[in-house]
């Protein structure tokens, strides 16, 4: 499958982080062509300035609001990657100059800040977003401005844009392996709980299609607004339904309230396990280990992954932010995204969008999770699927692995049961 055009897109060495320059500008720099720059850049349709010894990039994360519990750590890992890259000579010999914006957990704010970063701050690429609502709000901005967004979080799939690189998992790298795992464990009934927005509702359509094809009963499906904190009614429905397992697509700090209520209701992972696709190490502390130990997660990276690259990554992150800090899948995917962009730019010998897009296919990075490789057709990443269990130590330990990276299939074109979804 080739990417659609924008109109048809389907919906540290010795350098510390403090040395990174954070800038807020109100005017664009002059366009100067980098080696191999495309014709659109030469005609001034972008204001990215590559004339000096720095190049600007944007970090756009929720540093406030209900999603800050998750997105602050992504921002931290992006800063770490930038510091490491700058300490190693930058990108094409240019130091990265960071422009940081707060998406405030509001999709409309993400779109506004993305526009500012592209048209006023003149960044070469933007890294960030979390919720699918934020990504979908930003997508037309990046397509209309012909700029690049690197999105680091697992999502519901059924999308591909030439202007977005998706470095988190798509459906066949997280949700489908999670369902396969539950089926292998003998699960015959599921209760679906999610936040009321794009990702959970689309994910649950996929889960329902999978369940119908695999003789699994979906005995309940409930949604709560982002930031919702009263889960007594939903948990009572879950308890009464007596499903074999719960598939959880809640996002942000709603997970804190849900799991506390779940535990208070006397529900346990032995009696009715919850498999979550948006709870990582960072959220466990806020929820309370006692409320989630033994529960399941599906991701592509855990802090406990046993590779030399991950050991170095965890050591560097904790050296910068504190020994009590944990690493997680979205922050690792964000960290990877900056290195993948660097690889694309250096392969292209250009910061120009068209050149980076053309160079993307096959670019790899020996990441903390293992080798990740860009698929140039759909701008997703080959990733290894992991099912984990939350331990008493507050970390997630691998229960099952796909062993090898799974090629991305965002439209589930390789699954007969999913043919009506897209």
C-alpha positions as CSV (number, residue, x, y, z in Angstrom):
1,X,0.0,0.0,0.0
2,X,1.4,3.4,-0.9
3,X,0.7,6.5,1.1
4,X,-2.2,8.7,0.0
5,X,-1.6,12.3,-1.0
6,X,-2.6,14.8,1.7
7,X,-5.9,15.4,0.1
8,X,-6.8,11.7,0.2
9,X,-5.3,10.7,3.6
10,X,-7.4,8.2,5.4
11,X,-8.7,9.3,8.3
12,X,25.5,12.7,26.6
13,X,28.9,13.2,26.0
14,X,29.5,16.3,28.1
15,X,26.3,18.2,27.2
16,X,23.6,18.5,29.8
17,X,20.0,19.1,29.1
18,X,20.3,22.5,30.6
19,X,22.5,23.4,27.6
20,X,19.7,22.9,25.2
21,X,18.4,26.3,24.0
22,X,14.6,26.7,24.3
23,X,13.5,29.5,22.0
24,X,10.2,31.3,21.5
25,X,10.2,33.3,18.3
26,X,7.5,35.4,16.5
27,X,9.1,35.7,13.1
28,X,10.4,33.2,10.6
29,X,14.0,33.0,9.6
30,X,15.0,33.2,6.0
31,X,14.9,30.0,4.0
32,X,18.3,28.7,3.0
33,X,18.5,25.5,1.1
34,X,20.3,22.6,2.7
35,X,22.2,20.2,0.5
36,X,19.6,18.3,-1.7
37,X,16.7,20.7,-0.8
38,X,13.6,20.2,-2.9
39,X,12.1,22.7,-5.2
40,X,9.3,23.7,-2.8
41,X,11.9,24.7,-0.2
42,X,13.9,26.6,-2.8
43,X,10.8,28.7,-3.7
44,X,10.3,29.7,-0.1
45,X,7.2,27.7,0.8
46,X,8.9,26.8,4.1
47,X,10.6,29.2,6.5
48,X,13.0,26.7,8.0
49,X,16.4,28.4,8.3
50,X,19.5,26.2,7.7
51,X,21.9,29.1,7.1
52,X,23.6,28.9,10.5
53,X,25.1,26.3,12.7
54,X,21.7,25.4,14.4
55,X,18.4,24.1,13.2
56,X,15.1,24.4,15.1
57,X,12.8,21.5,16.0
58,X,9.6,21.6,18.0
59,X,8.5,19.5,21.0
60,X,4.7,19.6,21.5
61,X,3.4,17.7,24.6
62,X,0.8,18.2,27.2
63,X,2.7,19.7,30.1
64,X,-0.6,20.6,31.8
65,X,-4.1,19.1,32.0
66,X,-5.3,15.5,32.4
67,X,-2.7,14.0,30.0
68,X,0.4,15.6,31.7
69,X,0.7,12.5,33.9
70,X,1.7,10.7,30.7
71,X,3.2,13.3,28.4
72,X,5.7,15.0,30.7
73,X,7.9,11.9,30.5
74,X,7.7,11.9,26.7
75,X,9.0,15.5,26.8
76,X,11.8,14.5,29.1
77,X,12.9,11.7,26.8
78,X,12.9,14.0,23.8
79,X,15.1,16.4,25.7
80,X,17.5,13.6,26.5
81,X,17.7,12.5,22.9
82,X,18.4,16.0,21.7
83,X,21.1,16.5,24.3
84,X,22.8,13.3,23.2
85,X,22.6,14.2,19.6
86,X,24.0,17.6,20.2
87,X,26.8,16.2,22.2
88,X,27.6,13.9,19.3
89,X,27.8,16.7,16.8
90,X,24.2,17.5,16.0
91,X,22.4,16.6,12.7
92,X,24.4,17.4,9.5
93,X,26.7,19.3,11.7
94,X,24.0,21.6,13.1
95,X,23.0,21.8,16.7
96,X,19.4,21.2,17.6
97,X,17.6,24.3,18.9
98,X,14.4,23.3,20.7
99,X,11.1,25.1,20.7
100,X,8.8,23.7,23.4
101,X,5.0,24.2,23.4
102,X,2.4,22.9,25.8
103,X,-0.6,21.2,24.2
104,X,-2.6,21.6,27.4
105,X,-4.4,18.2,26.9
106,X,-6.7,20.0,24.4
107,X,-6.8,18.9,20.7
108,X,-7.6,22.4,19.5
109,X,-4.5,23.8,21.4
110,X,-2.3,21.1,19.8
111,X,-3.5,22.3,16.3
112,X,-2.8,26.0,17.3
113,X,0.6,25.2,18.7
114,X,1.5,23.1,15.7
115,X,0.7,25.9,13.4
116,X,2.8,28.3,15.5
117,X,5.8,25.9,15.5
118,X,5.6,25.5,11.7
119,X,4.8,29.0,10.5
120,X,6.2,31.3,13.2
121,X,9.0,29.3,14.8
122,X,10.0,27.7,11.5
123,X,10.9,24.3,12.9
124,X,12.2,21.5,10.6
125,X,10.0,18.9,12.3
126,X,7.7,18.5,15.3
127,X,7.8,15.7,17.9
128,X,4.8,15.0,20.1
129,X,1.1,14.4,20.6
130,X,-0.4,11.6,22.6
131,X,-4.2,11.2,22.3
132,X,-5.5,10.3,18.8
133,X,-7.8,13.4,19.2
134,X,-4.7,15.5,19.4
135,X,-3.1,13.8,16.4
136,X,-6.2,14.0,14.2
137,X,-6.5,17.7,15.1
138,X,-2.9,18.3,14.0
139,X,-2.9,16.1,10.9
140,X,-4.5,18.7,8.5
141,X,-2.1,21.3,9.8
142,X,0.9,19.3,8.9
143,X,-0.5,18.3,5.5
144,X,-1.6,21.8,4.6
145,X,1.8,23.2,5.6
146,X,3.7,20.2,4.2
147,X,5.6,19.8,7.4
148,X,6.6,16.7,9.5
149,X,5.1,15.3,12.7
150,X,6.7,12.4,14.6
151,X,4.0,10.8,16.7
152,X,5.3,8.5,19.5
153,X,2.3,6.7,20.9
154,X,0.5,3.5,20.1
155,X,-2.8,4.2,18.4
156,X,-5.9,2.6,16.8
157,X,-4.5,2.4,13.2
158,X,-6.6,2.9,10.1
159,X,-4.5,6.0,9.2
160,X,-1.4,6.8,7.2
161,X,-0.2,10.3,6.2
162,X,2.8,11.3,4.2
163,X,3.4,14.1,6.8
164,X,3.3,11.9,9.9
165,X,5.8,9.3,11.1
166,X,4.2,6.9,13.6
167,X,6.9,5.5,15.9
168,X,4.5,3.9,18.4
169,X,2.6,0.7,17.7
170,X,-0.2,0.4,15.2
171,X,-3.1,-2.1,15.8
172,X,-1.4,-5.3,14.5
173,X,1.6,-4.6,16.8
174,X,-0.3,-4.2,20.0
175,X,-4.0,-4.7,20.1
176,X,-4.1,-7.8,17.9
177,X,-1.2,-9.5,19.8
178,X,-2.9,-8.7,23.0
179,X,-6.1,-10.3,21.8
180,X,-4.2,-13.3,20.6
181,X,-2.6,-13.7,24.0
182,X,-5.9,-13.5,25.8
183,X,-7.4,-16.1,23.5
184,X,-4.4,-18.4,24.1
185,X,-5.1,-18.0,27.8
186,X,-8.6,-19.3,27.3
187,X,-10.5,-16.0,27.6
188,X,-14.0,-16.4,26.1
189,X,-15.6,-13.1,27.2
190,X,-14.4,-9.5,27.5
191,X,-15.7,-6.3,29.0
192,X,-14.4,-3.2,27.2
193,X,-13.7,0.0,29.2
194,X,-12.3,3.1,27.5
195,X,-12.1,6.9,27.4
196,X,-14.7,8.6,25.2
197,X,-12.7,9.7,22.2
198,X,-11.2,8.4,19.0
199,X,-8.6,5.8,20.1
200,X,-10.8,3.7,22.5
201,X,-13.9,3.8,20.3
202,X,-12.0,2.8,17.1
203,X,-9.9,0.2,19.1
204,X,-13.1,-1.3,20.4
205,X,-14.6,-1.6,16.9
206,X,-11.5,-3.6,16.0
207,X,-11.8,-5.7,19.2
208,X,-15.4,-6.4,18.5
209,X,-14.6,-7.5,15.0
210,X,-11.8,-9.8,16.3
211,X,-14.0,-11.2,19.0
212,X,-16.8,-12.0,16.5
213,X,-14.3,-13.9,14.4
214,X,-12.8,-15.8,17.3
215,X,-15.9,-16.8,19.3
216,X,-15.2,-14.3,22.1
217,X,-18.3,-12.6,23.7
218,X,-18.1,-8.9,24.4
219,X,-20.4,-8.7,27.4
220,X,-20.1,-4.9,28.0
221,X,-18.7,-1.7,26.6
222,X,-18.4,1.5,28.7
223,X,-16.8,4.9,28.1
224,X,-15.9,7.8,30.4
225,X,-14.8,11.3,29.5
226,X,-11.0,12.0,29.6
227,X,-10.2,13.1,33.1
228,X,-13.2,11.3,34.6
229,X,-12.7,10.3,38.2
230,X,-15.9,8.5,39.4
231,X,-15.8,4.9,38.2
232,X,-18.2,3.3,40.7
233,X,-21.0,2.7,38.2
234,X,-18.7,1.3,35.5
235,X,-16.9,-1.0,37.9
236,X,-20.2,-2.3,39.2
237,X,-21.2,-3.1,35.7
238,X,-17.9,-4.8,35.1
239,X,-18.3,-6.8,38.3
240,X,-21.8,-7.9,37.4
241,X,-20.9,-8.9,33.9
242,X,-18.4,-11.4,35.3
243,X,-16.2,-11.4,32.1
244,X,-13.1,-13.5,31.8
245,X,-11.1,-10.3,31.3
246,X,-11.3,-6.6,30.9
247,X,-9.7,-4.8,27.9
248,X,-8.8,-1.3,29.1
249,X,-8.3,1.7,26.7
250,X,-8.6,4.4,29.3
251,X,-6.1,7.2,29.0
252,X,-4.4,9.7,31.3
253,X,-5.2,10.1,35.0
254,X,-8.6,8.3,34.7
255,X,-6.7,5.1,35.1
256,X,-5.9,6.2,38.7
257,X,-9.5,6.4,39.6
258,X,-10.5,3.3,37.7
259,X,-8.0,0.9,39.2
260,X,-8.5,2.2,42.7
261,X,-12.2,1.6,42.4
262,X,-11.5,-1.8,40.8
263,X,-9.4,-2.8,43.7
264,X,-11.9,-1.4,46.2
265,X,-14.6,-3.6,44.6
266,X,-12.6,-6.7,45.4
267,X,-11.7,-7.5,41.8
268,X,-8.3,-9.0,41.3
269,X,-6.1,-10.0,38.3
270,X,-6.6,-13.7,39.4
271,X,-10.4,-13.3,39.3
272,X,-10.8,-10.9,36.4
273,X,-7.5,-9.6,34.9
274,X,-7.4,-6.2,33.2
275,X,-5.2,-5.9,30.0
276,X,-4.3,-2.2,29.5
277,X,-2.8,-0.6,26.4
278,X,-2.2,2.9,27.8
279,X,-0.7,2.2,31.2
280,X,3.0,2.2,31.4
281,X,5.6,2.4,34.1
282,X,5.1,6.2,34.6
283,X,1.4,5.8,35.4
284,X,1.9,2.9,37.9
285,X,3.2,5.1,40.6
286,X,0.2,7.4,40.4
287,X,-2.2,4.6,40.4
288,X,-0.5,2.8,43.3
289,X,1.3,-0.5,42.8
290,X,-1.0,-2.1,45.3
291,X,-3.9,-1.4,43.0
292,X,-2.4,-2.8,39.7
293,X,0.1,-5.4,40.6
294,X,-0.5,-8.6,38.7
295,X,-2.4,-6.8,35.9
296,X,-1.5,-7.1,32.3
297,X,-0.3,-4.6,29.7
298,X,0.5,-4.7,26.0
299,X,3.4,-2.6,24.7
300,X,6.6,-2.9,22.6
301,X,9.0,-1.7,25.3
302,X,9.4,-2.0,29.1
303,X,12.1,-0.7,31.4
304,X,13.0,-4.3,32.1
305,X,13.9,-5.1,28.5
306,X,17.3,-6.9,28.7
307,X,19.5,-5.2,26.0
308,X,22.7,-3.3,26.3
309,X,21.0,-0.4,24.5
310,X,18.2,-0.3,27.1
311,X,20.6,-0.5,30.0
312,X,22.5,2.6,28.6
313,X,19.2,4.4,27.9
314,X,17.8,3.8,31.5
315,X,21.1,4.8,33.0
316,X,21.3,8.0,31.0
317,X,17.6,8.9,31.7
318,X,18.0,8.3,35.5
319,X,21.3,10.1,35.6
320,X,19.6,13.2,34.2
321,X,16.2,13.0,35.9
322,X,16.8,11.0,39.1
323,X,17.2,7.4,40.1
324,X,13.6,7.2,41.1
325,X,12.4,7.9,37.5
326,X,11.1,5.1,35.3
327,X,11.2,4.7,31.6
328,X,8.2,3.6,29.5
329,X,7.1,2.7,25.9
330,X,5.8,6.1,24.7
331,X,8.9,7.9,26.0
332,X,11.2,5.3,24.4
333,X,9.3,5.6,21.1
334,X,9.7,9.4,21.3
335,X,13.4,9.0,22.1
336,X,13.6,6.7,19.0
337,X,11.7,9.2,16.8
338,X,14.4,11.9,17.1
339,X,17.2,9.4,16.2
340,X,15.1,8.1,13.3
341,X,14.5,11.7,12.0
342,X,18.3,12.3,12.3
343,X,18.9,9.1,10.3
344,X,16.5,10.2,7.6
345,X,18.0,13.7,7.4
346,X,21.5,12.4,7.2
347,X,20.6,9.7,4.6
348,X,18.9,12.5,2.5
349,X,21.7,15.0,3.2
350,X,18.8,17.5,3.6
351,X,16.3,18.8,6.0
352,X,13.7,19.4,3.3
353,X,10.5,17.5,3.8
354,X,10.3,15.8,0.4
355,X,13.9,14.7,0.7
356,X,13.3,13.3,4.2
357,X,10.2,11.5,3.0
358,X,12.1,10.0,0.1
359,X,14.9,8.8,2.3
360,X,12.8,7.3,5.1
361,X,12.3,3.8,3.8
362,X,14.6,1.3,5.6
363,X,16.1,3.8,8.0
364,X,16.8,1.9,11.2
365,X,17.9,2.6,14.8
366,X,19.3,0.2,17.3
367,X,16.8,1.3,19.9
368,X,16.4,0.4,23.6
369,X,13.5,-1.9,22.6
370,X,15.6,-3.5,19.8
371,X,16.1,-2.6,16.1
372,X,13.3,-0.5,14.7
373,X,13.0,0.2,11.0
374,X,10.9,2.7,9.1
375,X,8.4,1.5,6.5
376,X,8.5,4.0,3.7
377,X,5.1,3.0,2.3
378,X,3.1,3.8,5.4
379,X,5.5,5.7,7.7
380,X,5.1,3.3,10.6
381,X,7.8,1.3,12.3
382,X,8.5,-2.5,12.6
383,X,8.2,-3.3,16.3
384,X,8.3,-6.3,18.6
385,X,5.0,-7.0,20.5
386,X,5.3,-7.6,24.3
387,X,2.7,-8.7,26.8
388,X,3.8,-7.7,30.4
389,X,2.6,-8.2,33.9
390,X,3.0,-5.4,36.6
391,X,5.2,-6.6,39.4
392,X,5.4,-5.7,43.1
393,X,8.4,-3.4,42.2
394,X,6.2,-1.2,40.1
395,X,7.9,-2.3,36.9
396,X,6.4,-4.4,34.0
397,X,7.9,-7.8,33.3
398,X,7.6,-9.5,29.9
399,X,5.2,-12.5,29.9
400,X,5.1,-13.1,26.2
401,X,7.0,-11.7,23.2
402,X,6.6,-11.9,19.4
403,X,10.4,-12.4,19.4
404,X,10.8,-10.6,16.1
405,X,9.6,-7.2,14.9
406,X,6.2,-7.2,13.4
407,X,5.8,-5.3,10.1
408,X,3.2,-2.5,10.5
409,X,-0.2,-3.1,8.9
410,X,-2.2,0.0,10.0
411,X,-5.2,-0.8,7.8
412,X,-5.2,-4.5,8.9
413,X,-5.1,-5.5,5.3
414,X,-3.7,-8.9,6.2
415,X,-6.6,-9.9,8.4
416,X,-9.8,-11.3,6.8
417,X,-11.9,-10.5,9.9
418,X,-11.0,-6.7,9.6
419,X,-11.9,-6.2,6.0
420,X,-15.0,-4.1,6.8
421,X,-13.3,-1.8,9.3
422,X,-11.5,0.6,7.0
